Amino acid sequence: MATWKTFEQEAPDLAAEVRARFEAHETHVLATIREDGSPRVSGSEVDFTGGGLTFGSMLNAMKARDLRRDGRCAIHAHPSSDGDAKVAGVAVEVLDPAEKRATATGKEPPGDFHAFRLTLTEAVLTTVDEENQLLVIHLWKPGHPVRVFKRR
């Protein structure tokens, strides 16, 4: 697993493109694992603070309960014609009060909340090469170079 900062160091171009996809829209789709093992999808906002990708949750929301029990998750950026970005990893709850406040990045939460920092296991950017009618998938995993797959 790796921090967002590590991703930026190992694959700066891909990290910049993935980040741009997340910053282009406010709300994205977070996938967590329910207690019974089935998937749960929820809307979520992400921020880039302290060299990491962070996101929050209302206090005791189901997605927060999922993540506190099993931090494995994936976040899919709001889709657009510029490409689909996804990240996966393990969410770690931010417990330090000062660090937790910093994750709010200018948004004043209406009350207490959960904050999580994602440690990455992979990042993916999928685009379409219209000219050659190909789906182009860029995959990064910590400690490995970016791999590119092309599919018809």
Protein Blocks (a to p, Z undefined) as FASTA:
>chain_A
ZZfklmmmmmmmlmmmmmmmmmmpmbdcdddddfkopacddddddddeehiacddddehi
aklmmmmmomcdcddddddfkbpcdddddddddfblklmmmmnnopacfbdcdddddddf
bdcdddddfknopacdddddehiacdddddZZ
